[in-house]
Amino acid sequence: MKNISIRDYIISNFKDTDEKEMRKAIDTSIETKEEEALPGMGVFFEILWENSNEVNKKTIMNTISSNIKNVG
């Protein structure tokens, strides 16, 4: 049996998705709070992080750290 990379599977599923569809998938994942969506969101975050410069990374970290206290 071949091991399936979750990362590769998610990237493959969204490779031909336009921005509108991608936005809908992200919004739906967040709204439904389904645990199954977390790996996909993690892959999206990884792509975002790897393709961000240091200024954008600082903005991302500031957004997360200033808002995580309000989650829950």
PyMOL Python script that loads the backbone (N, CA, C, O; Angstrom):
from pymol import cmd

cmd.read_pdbstr("""\
ATOM      1  N   MET A   1       0.842  -1.190   0.000  1.00  0.00           N
ATOM      2  CA  MET A   1       0.000   0.000   0.000  1.00  0.00           C
ATOM      3  C   MET A   1       0.886   1.251   0.000  1.00  0.00           C
ATOM      4  O   MET A   1       1.832   1.347   0.782  1.00  0.00           O
ATOM      5  N   LYS A   2       0.581   2.182  -0.858  1.00  0.00           N
ATOM      6  CA  LYS A   2       1.358   3.411  -1.000  1.00  0.00           C
ATOM      7  C   LYS A   2       0.933   4.434   0.055  1.00  0.00           C
ATOM      8  O   LYS A   2      -0.258   4.655   0.277  1.00  0.00           O
ATOM      9  N   ASN A   3       1.921   5.053   0.700  1.00  0.00           N
ATOM     10  CA  ASN A   3       1.622   6.129   1.648  1.00  0.00           C
ATOM     11  C   ASN A   3       1.198   7.377   0.897  1.00  0.00           C
ATOM     12  O   ASN A   3       1.825   7.772  -0.086  1.00  0.00           O
ATOM     13  N   ILE A   4       0.141   7.980   1.366  1.00  0.00           N
ATOM     14  CA  ILE A   4      -0.362   9.196   0.736  1.00  0.00           C
ATOM     15  C   ILE A   4       0.037  10.378   1.611  1.00  0.00           C
ATOM     16  O   ILE A   4      -0.279  10.411   2.801  1.00  0.00           O
ATOM     17  N   SER A   5       0.719  11.330   1.031  1.00  0.00           N
ATOM     18  CA  SER A   5       1.092  12.541   1.739  1.00  0.00           C
ATOM     19  C   SER A   5      -0.120  13.464   1.805  1.00  0.00           C
ATOM     20  O   SER A   5      -0.667  13.861   0.776  1.00  0.00           O
ATOM     21  N   ILE A   6      -0.530  13.797   3.015  1.00  0.00           N
ATOM     22  CA  ILE A   6      -1.668  14.720   3.175  1.00  0.00           C
ATOM     23  C   ILE A   6      -1.358  16.041   2.488  1.00  0.00           C
ATOM     24  O   ILE A   6      -2.218  16.610   1.815  1.00  0.00           O
ATOM     25  N   ARG A   7      -0.144  16.528   2.654  1.00  0.00           N
ATOM     26  CA  ARG A   7       0.272  17.793   2.037  1.00  0.00           C
ATOM     27  C   ARG A   7       0.094  17.732   0.520  1.00  0.00           C
ATOM     28  O   ARG A   7      -0.514  18.618  -0.081  1.00  0.00           O
ATOM     29  N   ASP A   8       0.635  16.666  -0.093  1.00  0.00           N
ATOM     30  CA  ASP A   8       0.533  16.524  -1.551  1.00  0.00           C
ATOM     31  C   ASP A   8      -0.920  16.383  -2.004  1.00  0.00           C
ATOM     32  O   ASP A   8      -1.313  16.923  -3.038  1.00  0.00           O
ATOM     33  N   TYR A   9      -1.707  15.654  -1.221  1.00  0.00           N
ATOM     34  CA  TYR A   9      -3.121  15.462  -1.543  1.00  0.00           C
ATOM     35  C   TYR A   9      -3.868  16.798  -1.541  1.00  0.00           C
ATOM     36  O   TYR A   9      -4.631  17.088  -2.462  1.00  0.00           O
ATOM     37  N   ILE A  10      -3.647  17.596  -0.517  1.00  0.00           N
ATOM     38  CA  ILE A  10      -4.330  18.894  -0.406  1.00  0.00           C
ATOM     39  C   ILE A  10      -3.889  19.831  -1.526  1.00  0.00           C
ATOM     40  O   ILE A  10      -4.716  20.480  -2.165  1.00  0.00           O
ATOM     41  N   ILE A  11      -2.593  19.894  -1.756  1.00  0.00           N
ATOM     42  CA  ILE A  11      -2.080  20.763  -2.826  1.00  0.00           C
ATOM     43  C   ILE A  11      -2.659  20.325  -4.174  1.00  0.00           C
ATOM     44  O   ILE A  11      -3.061  21.163  -4.981  1.00  0.00           O
ATOM     45  N   SER A  12      -2.698  19.031  -4.413  1.00  0.00           N
ATOM     46  CA  SER A  12      -3.255  18.510  -5.658  1.00  0.00           C
ATOM     47  C   SER A  12      -4.727  18.880  -5.811  1.00  0.00           C
ATOM     48  O   SER A  12      -5.169  19.239  -6.902  1.00  0.00           O
ATOM     49  N   ASN A  13      -5.483  18.792  -4.721  1.00  0.00           N
ATOM     50  CA  ASN A  13      -6.915  19.113  -4.770  1.00  0.00           C
ATOM     51  C   ASN A  13      -7.191  20.582  -5.053  1.00  0.00           C
ATOM     52  O   ASN A  13      -8.235  20.912  -5.615  1.00  0.00           O
ATOM     53  N   PHE A  14      -6.284  21.461  -4.679  1.00  0.00           N
ATOM     54  CA  PHE A  14      -6.529  22.892  -4.834  1.00  0.00           C
ATOM     55  C   PHE A  14      -5.703  23.535  -5.951  1.00  0.00           C
ATOM     56  O   PHE A  14      -5.802  24.742  -6.173  1.00  0.00           O
ATOM     57  N   LYS A  15      -4.901  22.751  -6.646  1.00  0.00           N
ATOM     58  CA  LYS A  15      -4.002  23.305  -7.664  1.00  0.00           C
ATOM     59  C   LYS A  15      -4.722  24.116  -8.742  1.00  0.00           C
ATOM     60  O   LYS A  15      -4.205  25.138  -9.195  1.00  0.00           O
ATOM     61  N   ASP A  16      -5.892  23.675  -9.150  1.00  0.00           N
ATOM     62  CA  ASP A  16      -6.622  24.358 -10.219  1.00  0.00           C
ATOM     63  C   ASP A  16      -7.790  25.194  -9.696  1.00  0.00           C
ATOM     64  O   ASP A  16      -8.678  25.568 -10.462  1.00  0.00           O
ATOM     65  N   THR A  17      -7.791  25.484  -8.407  1.00  0.00           N
ATOM     66  CA  THR A  17      -8.867  26.244  -7.788  1.00  0.00           C
ATOM     67  C   THR A  17      -8.602  27.738  -7.938  1.00  0.00           C
ATOM     68  O   THR A  17      -7.488  28.204  -7.698  1.00  0.00           O
ATOM     69  N   ASP A  18      -9.630  28.484  -8.336  1.00  0.00           N
ATOM     70  CA  ASP A  18      -9.449  29.931  -8.442  1.00  0.00           C
ATOM     71  C   ASP A  18      -9.608  30.577  -7.059  1.00  0.00           C
ATOM     72  O   ASP A  18      -9.990  29.916  -6.093  1.00  0.00           O
ATOM     73  N   GLU A  19      -9.309  31.872  -6.984  1.00  0.00           N
ATOM     74  CA  GLU A  19      -9.336  32.576  -5.699  1.00  0.00           C
ATOM     75  C   GLU A  19     -10.708  32.546  -5.041  1.00  0.00           C
ATOM     76  O   GLU A  19     -10.803  32.428  -3.819  1.00  0.00           O
ATOM     77  N   LYS A  20     -11.763  32.649  -5.826  1.00  0.00           N
ATOM     78  CA  LYS A  20     -13.119  32.649  -5.272  1.00  0.00           C
ATOM     79  C   LYS A  20     -13.425  31.309  -4.601  1.00  0.00           C
ATOM     80  O   LYS A  20     -13.962  31.266  -3.494  1.00  0.00           O
ATOM     81  N   GLU A  21     -13.078  30.223  -5.281  1.00  0.00           N
ATOM     82  CA  GLU A  21     -13.307  28.887  -4.719  1.00  0.00           C
ATOM     83  C   GLU A  21     -12.434  28.651  -3.485  1.00  0.00           C
ATOM     84  O   GLU A  21     -12.880  28.060  -2.502  1.00  0.00           O
ATOM     85  N   MET A  22     -11.189  29.120  -3.549  1.00  0.00           N
ATOM     86  CA  MET A  22     -10.272  28.974  -2.421  1.00  0.00           C
ATOM     87  C   MET A  22     -10.819  29.728  -1.213  1.00  0.00           C
ATOM     88  O   MET A  22     -10.810  29.206  -0.098  1.00  0.00           O
ATOM     89  N   ARG A  23     -11.287  30.937  -1.427  1.00  0.00           N
ATOM     90  CA  ARG A  23     -11.856  31.741  -0.345  1.00  0.00           C
ATOM     91  C   ARG A  23     -13.056  31.036   0.269  1.00  0.00           C
ATOM     92  O   ARG A  23     -13.202  30.996   1.491  1.00  0.00           O
ATOM     93  N   LYS A  24     -13.912  30.483  -0.578  1.00  0.00           N
ATOM     94  CA  LYS A  24     -15.090  29.774  -0.086  1.00  0.00           C
ATOM     95  C   LYS A  24     -14.679  28.566   0.757  1.00  0.00           C
ATOM     96  O   LYS A  24     -15.270  28.319   1.808  1.00  0.00           O
ATOM     97  N   ALA A  25     -13.681  27.818   0.311  1.00  0.00           N
ATOM     98  CA  ALA A  25     -13.206  26.649   1.055  1.00  0.00           C
ATOM     99  C   ALA A  25     -12.655  27.057   2.417  1.00  0.00           C
ATOM    100  O   ALA A  25     -12.925  26.401   3.423  1.00  0.00           O
ATOM    101  N   ILE A  26     -11.884  28.139   2.448  1.00  0.00           N
ATOM    102  CA  ILE A  26     -11.315  28.620   3.711  1.00  0.00           C
ATOM    103  C   ILE A  26     -12.421  29.112   4.635  1.00  0.00           C
ATOM    104  O   ILE A  26     -12.464  28.736   5.806  1.00  0.00           O
ATOM    105  N   ASP A  27     -13.315  29.950   4.119  1.00  0.00           N
ATOM    106  CA  ASP A  27     -14.408  30.474   4.946  1.00  0.00           C
ATOM    107  C   ASP A  27     -15.283  29.345   5.497  1.00  0.00           C
ATOM    108  O   ASP A  27     -15.663  29.366   6.668  1.00  0.00           O
ATOM    109  N   THR A  28     -15.597  28.371   4.661  1.00  0.00           N
ATOM    110  CA  THR A  28     -16.423  27.244   5.104  1.00  0.00           C
ATOM    111  C   THR A  28     -15.713  26.439   6.188  1.00  0.00           C
ATOM    112  O   THR A  28     -16.332  26.037   7.174  1.00  0.00           O
ATOM    113  N   SER A  29     -14.423  26.205   6.007  1.00  0.00           N
ATOM    114  CA  SER A  29     -13.648  25.463   7.008  1.00  0.00           C
ATOM    115  C   SER A  29     -13.660  26.174   8.351  1.00  0.00           C
ATOM    116  O   SER A  29     -13.796  25.536   9.395  1.00  0.00           O
ATOM    117  N   ILE A  30     -13.522  27.475   8.329  1.00  0.00           N
ATOM    118  CA  ILE A  30     -13.501  28.254   9.569  1.00  0.00           C
ATOM    119  C   ILE A  30     -14.888  28.300  10.196  1.00  0.00           C
ATOM    120  O   ILE A  30     -15.029  28.133  11.408  1.00  0.00           O
ATOM    121  N   GLU A  31     -15.900  28.525   9.386  1.00  0.00           N
ATOM    122  CA  GLU A  31     -17.275  28.634   9.905  1.00  0.00           C
ATOM    123  C   GLU A  31     -17.761  27.333  10.533  1.00  0.00           C
ATOM    124  O   GLU A  31     -18.427  27.360  11.568  1.00  0.00           O
ATOM    125  N   THR A  32     -17.440  26.196   9.923  1.00  0.00           N
ATOM    126  CA  THR A  32     -17.939  24.912  10.419  1.00  0.00           C
ATOM    127  C   THR A  32     -17.107  24.366  11.572  1.00  0.00           C
ATOM    128  O   THR A  32     -17.560  23.492  12.311  1.00  0.00           O
ATOM    129  N   LYS A  33     -15.892  24.882  11.723  1.00  0.00           N
ATOM    130  CA  LYS A  33     -14.978  24.445  12.787  1.00  0.00           C
ATOM    131  C   LYS A  33     -14.757  22.934  12.778  1.00  0.00           C
ATOM    132  O   LYS A  33     -14.586  22.319  13.831  1.00  0.00           O
ATOM    133  N   GLU A  34     -14.763  22.345  11.589  1.00  0.00           N
ATOM    134  CA  GLU A  34     -14.542  20.908  11.471  1.00  0.00           C
ATOM    135  C   GLU A  34     -13.059  20.595  11.641  1.00  0.00           C
ATOM    136  O   GLU A  34     -12.205  21.203  10.996  1.00  0.00           O
ATOM    137  N   GLU A  35     -12.769  19.643  12.515  1.00  0.00           N
ATOM    138  CA  GLU A  35     -11.392  19.242  12.796  1.00  0.00           C
ATOM    139  C   GLU A  35     -10.694  18.708  11.543  1.00  0.00           C
ATOM    140  O   GLU A  35      -9.481  18.854  11.395  1.00  0.00           O
ATOM    141  N   GLU A  36     -11.453  18.095  10.651  1.00  0.00           N
ATOM    142  CA  GLU A  36     -10.876  17.518   9.436  1.00  0.00           C
ATOM    143  C   GLU A  36     -10.249  18.585   8.540  1.00  0.00           C
ATOM    144  O   GLU A  36      -9.391  18.277   7.712  1.00  0.00           O
ATOM    145  N   ALA A  37     -10.671  19.823   8.702  1.00  0.00           N
ATOM    146  CA  ALA A  37     -10.141  20.904   7.861  1.00  0.00           C
ATOM    147  C   ALA A  37      -8.787  21.403   8.338  1.00  0.00           C
ATOM    148  O   ALA A  37      -8.092  22.090   7.591  1.00  0.00           O
ATOM    149  N   LEU A  38      -8.399  21.076   9.554  1.00  0.00           N
ATOM    150  CA  LEU A  38      -7.153  21.611  10.113  1.00  0.00           C
ATOM    151  C   LEU A  38      -5.901  21.254   9.311  1.00  0.00           C
ATOM    152  O   LEU A  38      -5.051  22.125   9.125  1.00  0.00           O
ATOM    153  N   PRO A  39      -5.742  20.023   8.829  1.00  0.00           N
ATOM    154  CA  PRO A  39      -4.549  19.748   8.016  1.00  0.00           C
ATOM    155  C   PRO A  39      -4.485  20.623   6.766  1.00  0.00           C
ATOM    156  O   PRO A  39      -3.413  21.099   6.395  1.00  0.00           O
ATOM    157  N   GLY A  40      -5.628  20.836   6.117  1.00  0.00           N
ATOM    158  CA  GLY A  40      -5.649  21.682   4.920  1.00  0.00           C
ATOM    159  C   GLY A  40      -5.289  23.117   5.245  1.00  0.00           C
ATOM    160  O   GLY A  40      -4.541  23.761   4.509  1.00  0.00           O
ATOM    161  N   MET A  41      -5.820  23.616   6.343  1.00  0.00           N
ATOM    162  CA  MET A  41      -5.496  24.978   6.755  1.00  0.00           C
ATOM    163  C   MET A  41      -4.011  25.083   7.098  1.00  0.00           C
ATOM    164  O   MET A  41      -3.377  26.108   6.846  1.00  0.00           O
ATOM    165  N   GLY A  42      -3.472  24.026   7.667  1.00  0.00           N
ATOM    166  CA  GLY A  42      -2.040  24.001   7.975  1.00  0.00           C
ATOM    167  C   GLY A  42      -1.188  24.058   6.714  1.00  0.00           C
ATOM    168  O   GLY A  42      -0.166  24.742   6.677  1.00  0.00           O
ATOM    169  N   VAL A  43      -1.614  23.336   5.684  1.00  0.00           N
ATOM    170  CA  VAL A  43      -0.894  23.368   4.403  1.00  0.00           C
ATOM    171  C   VAL A  43      -0.974  24.772   3.804  1.00  0.00           C
ATOM    172  O   VAL A  43       0.021  25.291   3.298  1.00  0.00           O
ATOM    173  N   PHE A  44      -2.154  25.382   3.861  1.00  0.00           N
ATOM    174  CA  PHE A  44      -2.289  26.755   3.350  1.00  0.00           C
ATOM    175  C   PHE A  44      -1.378  27.706   4.120  1.00  0.00           C
ATOM    176  O   PHE A  44      -0.728  28.567   3.529  1.00  0.00           O
ATOM    177  N   PHE A  45      -1.336  27.543   5.459  1.00  0.00           N
ATOM    178  CA  PHE A  45      -0.482  28.416   6.262  1.00  0.00           C
ATOM    179  C   PHE A  45       0.989  28.192   5.921  1.00  0.00           C
ATOM    180  O   PHE A  45       1.760  29.149   5.841  1.00  0.00           O
ATOM    181  N   GLU A  46       1.376  26.949   5.721  1.00  0.00           N
ATOM    182  CA  GLU A  46       2.758  26.647   5.351  1.00  0.00           C
ATOM    183  C   GLU A  46       3.133  27.358   4.046  1.00  0.00           C
ATOM    184  O   GLU A  46       4.208  27.949   3.940  1.00  0.00           O
ATOM    185  N   ILE A  47       2.241  27.295   3.061  1.00  0.00           N
ATOM    186  CA  ILE A  47       2.491  27.962   1.776  1.00  0.00           C
ATOM    187  C   ILE A  47       2.590  29.470   1.977  1.00  0.00           C
ATOM    188  O   ILE A  47       3.481  30.119   1.429  1.00  0.00           O
ATOM    189  N   LEU A  48       1.672  30.023   2.767  1.00  0.00           N
ATOM    190  CA  LEU A  48       1.703  31.457   3.065  1.00  0.00           C
ATOM    191  C   LEU A  48       3.018  31.840   3.718  1.00  0.00           C
ATOM    192  O   LEU A  48       3.670  32.796   3.299  1.00  0.00           O
ATOM    193  N   TRP A  49       3.408  31.099   4.741  1.00  0.00           N
ATOM    194  CA  TRP A  49       4.619  31.407   5.508  1.00  0.00           C
ATOM    195  C   TRP A  49       5.872  31.315   4.637  1.00  0.00           C
ATOM    196  O   TRP A  49       6.720  32.206   4.664  1.00  0.00           O
ATOM    197  N   GLU A  50       5.981  30.236   3.869  1.00  0.00           N
ATOM    198  CA  GLU A  50       7.167  30.029   3.035  1.00  0.00           C
ATOM    199  C   GLU A  50       7.299  31.071   1.932  1.00  0.00           C
ATOM    200  O   GLU A  50       8.394  31.283   1.411  1.00  0.00           O
ATOM    201  N   ASN A  51       6.208  31.718   1.573  1.00  0.00           N
ATOM    202  CA  ASN A  51       6.242  32.697   0.491  1.00  0.00           C
ATOM    203  C   ASN A  51       6.068  34.129   0.979  1.00  0.00           C
ATOM    204  O   ASN A  51       5.750  35.026   0.198  1.00  0.00           O
ATOM    205  N   SER A  52       6.279  34.335   2.270  1.00  0.00           N
ATOM    206  CA  SER A  52       6.179  35.675   2.857  1.00  0.00           C
ATOM    207  C   SER A  52       7.569  36.202   3.184  1.00  0.00           C
ATOM    208  O   SER A  52       8.467  35.450   3.562  1.00  0.00           O
ATOM    209  N   ASN A  53       7.722  37.511   3.031  1.00  0.00           N
ATOM    210  CA  ASN A  53       8.981  38.122   3.445  1.00  0.00           C
ATOM    211  C   ASN A  53       8.934  38.373   4.955  1.00  0.00           C
ATOM    212  O   ASN A  53       7.916  38.108   5.594  1.00  0.00           O
ATOM    213  N   GLU A  54      10.008  38.872   5.518  1.00  0.00           N
ATOM    214  CA  GLU A  54      10.077  39.055   6.969  1.00  0.00           C
ATOM    215  C   GLU A  54       9.045  40.057   7.492  1.00  0.00           C
ATOM    216  O   GLU A  54       8.529  39.891   8.597  1.00  0.00           O
ATOM    217  N   VAL A  55       8.744  41.086   6.715  1.00  0.00           N
ATOM    218  CA  VAL A  55       7.733  42.064   7.139  1.00  0.00           C
ATOM    219  C   VAL A  55       6.371  41.392   7.225  1.00  0.00           C
ATOM    220  O   VAL A  55       5.643  41.583   8.199  1.00  0.00           O
ATOM    221  N   ASN A  56       6.023  40.608   6.214  1.00  0.00           N
ATOM    222  CA  ASN A  56       4.738  39.900   6.228  1.00  0.00           C
ATOM    223  C   ASN A  56       4.682  38.863   7.345  1.00  0.00           C
ATOM    224  O   ASN A  56       3.642  38.694   7.981  1.00  0.00           O
ATOM    225  N   LYS A  57       5.798  38.163   7.590  1.00  0.00           N
ATOM    226  CA  LYS A  57       5.833  37.186   8.678  1.00  0.00           C
ATOM    227  C   LYS A  57       5.604  37.868  10.026  1.00  0.00           C
ATOM    228  O   LYS A  57       4.901  37.339  10.886  1.00  0.00           O
ATOM    229  N   LYS A  58       6.195  39.030  10.198  1.00  0.00           N
ATOM    230  CA  LYS A  58       5.998  39.791  11.441  1.00  0.00           C
ATOM    231  C   LYS A  58       4.520  40.186  11.580  1.00  0.00           C
ATOM    232  O   LYS A  58       3.960  40.096  12.672  1.00  0.00           O
ATOM    233  N   THR A  59       3.891  40.617  10.492  1.00  0.00           N
ATOM    234  CA  THR A  59       2.471  40.971  10.507  1.00  0.00           C
ATOM    235  C   THR A  59       1.617  39.757  10.866  1.00  0.00           C
ATOM    236  O   THR A  59       0.695  39.853  11.676  1.00  0.00           O
ATOM    237  N   ILE A  60       1.930  38.631  10.264  1.00  0.00           N
ATOM    238  CA  ILE A  60       1.197  37.393  10.558  1.00  0.00           C
ATOM    239  C   ILE A  60       1.334  37.048  12.039  1.00  0.00           C
ATOM    240  O   ILE A  60       0.342  36.748  12.702  1.00  0.00           O
ATOM    241  N   MET A  61       2.550  37.090  12.552  1.00  0.00           N
ATOM    242  CA  MET A  61       2.788  36.750  13.960  1.00  0.00           C
ATOM    243  C   MET A  61       2.093  37.732  14.896  1.00  0.00           C
ATOM    244  O   MET A  61       1.528  37.327  15.912  1.00  0.00           O
ATOM    245  N   ASN A  62       2.132  39.015  14.563  1.00  0.00           N
ATOM    246  CA  ASN A  62       1.440  40.007  15.389  1.00  0.00           C
ATOM    247  C   ASN A  62      -0.062  39.759  15.398  1.00  0.00           C
ATOM    248  O   ASN A  62      -0.704  39.873  16.442  1.00  0.00           O
ATOM    249  N   THR A  63      -0.622  39.422  14.243  1.00  0.00           N
ATOM    250  CA  THR A  63      -2.058  39.140  14.153  1.00  0.00           C
ATOM    251  C   THR A  63      -2.419  37.923  14.995  1.00  0.00           C
ATOM    252  O   THR A  63      -3.395  37.947  15.745  1.00  0.00           O
ATOM    253  N   ILE A  64      -1.637  36.868  14.871  1.00  0.00           N
ATOM    254  CA  ILE A  64      -1.914  35.652  15.650  1.00  0.00           C
ATOM    255  C   ILE A  64      -1.769  35.921  17.141  1.00  0.00           C
ATOM    256  O   ILE A  64      -2.671  35.620  17.923  1.00  0.00           O
ATOM    257  N   SER A  65      -0.635  36.487  17.531  1.00  0.00           N
ATOM    258  CA  SER A  65      -0.381  36.663  18.959  1.00  0.00           C
ATOM    259  C   SER A  65      -1.333  37.642  19.627  1.00  0.00           C
ATOM    260  O   SER A  65      -1.671  37.465  20.798  1.00  0.00           O
ATOM    261  N   SER A  66      -1.773  38.672  18.910  1.00  0.00           N
ATOM    262  CA  SER A  66      -2.684  39.635  19.522  1.00  0.00           C
ATOM    263  C   SER A  66      -4.120  39.129  19.549  1.00  0.00           C
ATOM    264  O   SER A  66      -4.939  39.663  20.296  1.00  0.00           O
ATOM    265  N   ASN A  67      -4.447  38.114  18.756  1.00  0.00           N
ATOM    266  CA  ASN A  67      -5.821  37.624  18.709  1.00  0.00           C
ATOM    267  C   ASN A  67      -6.031  36.261  19.358  1.00  0.00           C
ATOM    268  O   ASN A  67      -7.171  35.886  19.634  1.00  0.00           O
ATOM    269  N   ILE A  68      -4.966  35.517  19.605  1.00  0.00           N
ATOM    270  CA  ILE A  68      -5.128  34.178  20.157  1.00  0.00           C
ATOM    271  C   ILE A  68      -5.702  34.215  21.564  1.00  0.00           C
ATOM    272  O   ILE A  68      -6.345  33.264  22.007  1.00  0.00           O
ATOM    273  N   LYS A  69      -5.468  35.303  22.255  1.00  0.00           N
ATOM    274  CA  LYS A  69      -6.001  35.462  23.607  1.00  0.00           C
ATOM    275  C   LYS A  69      -7.537  35.520  23.608  1.00  0.00           C
ATOM    276  O   LYS A  69      -8.180  35.196  24.607  1.00  0.00           O
ATOM    277  N   ASN A  70      -8.102  35.933  22.485  1.00  0.00           N
ATOM    278  CA  ASN A  70      -9.552  36.094  22.375  1.00  0.00           C
ATOM    279  C   ASN A  70     -10.266  34.847  21.864  1.00  0.00           C
ATOM    280  O   ASN A  70     -11.492  34.832  21.754  1.00  0.00           O
ATOM    281  N   VAL A  71      -9.499  33.799  21.551  1.00  0.00           N
ATOM    282  CA  VAL A  71     -10.080  32.585  20.997  1.00  0.00           C
ATOM    283  C   VAL A  71     -10.533  31.683  22.148  1.00  0.00           C
ATOM    284  O   VAL A  71      -9.852  31.537  23.163  1.00  0.00           O
ATOM    285  N   GLY A  72     -11.693  31.096  21.948  1.00  0.00           N
ATOM    286  CA  GLY A  72     -12.138  30.123  22.958  1.00  0.00           C
ATOM    287  C   GLY A  72     -13.283  30.553  23.690  1.00  0.00           C
ATOM    288  O   GLY A  72     -13.761  29.834  24.568  1.00  0.00           O
TER     289      GLY A  72
END
""", "prot")
cmd.dss("prot")
cmd.show_as("cartoon", "prot")
cmd.util.cbc("prot")
cmd.orient("prot")
